[in-house]
């Protein structure tokens, strides 16, 4: 789990759906035959990607100078791609629900936000969290803002979990539950305002977000390996998303793979990068 010292301020990273909205046109434009099935644990992979991005971004000029053919936009967009994958995963995990459930889900989200906010306040006072990480927090009663606030709190606590563990009662299962509640609330609000989205559609968009993110990270890692050949530390700076796998799955693998049922997430064929 990354620590506060090697991550960018969470306030720059947690604008829920902002990155997703920016990346959405590229997701939709990706040809179907280029889309690969998601086979990684998304929260763990996103934490890895954000940490790797923070380490590599200061090396951008060095990469471009050493490799003029390197497409630096792949690095520039990597953080957005990672956050879009996180957002797509949260939206996918939010099960379709009746608008009649909106009040119940909103009540749980508000209660959870209050509890986690109190934990964050205490940790901040003890100097274990940076208050600037919460500058996007609104404490607004609007349902969409409640969900966004909750996801900001989850991100702050999750990213800094190694630092805060033992100093508060927050558990990782509790954070996982909070993220699901926030995603469910966002989905309910979205369906109320814009109409329902099917599980198949959200699964396809999540696969597309994974594919674009994976492609960009692969290009960045190739350039990093070239530049850091003598130091032999590229895998430490930017670890593979596929620990335990022999190779990254290709587009042909995606085409050959059986279709994912609309009612469940795809089961990975081997254990991916895990927390």
Secondary structure, DSSP 4 states (H G I P E B T S, - for coil): ---GGGS--GGGT--TTHHHHHHHHHHHHS-GGG-----S-HHHHHHHHHHHHHHHGGGHHHHHHH-TTS-THHHHTHHHHHHHHHHHHHHHHS----GGGHHHHHHHHHHHHHHHHHHHHHHHHTTSS-GGGGTT-----SHHHHHHHHHHHHHHHHHTHHHHTTSSS--HHHHHHHHHHHHHHHHHHHHHHH----HHHHHHHHHHHHHHHHHHHHHHHHHHHHHTTTTT-HHHHS--S-TT-SSPPPHHHHHHSPPPPTTSPPPPSS--S--
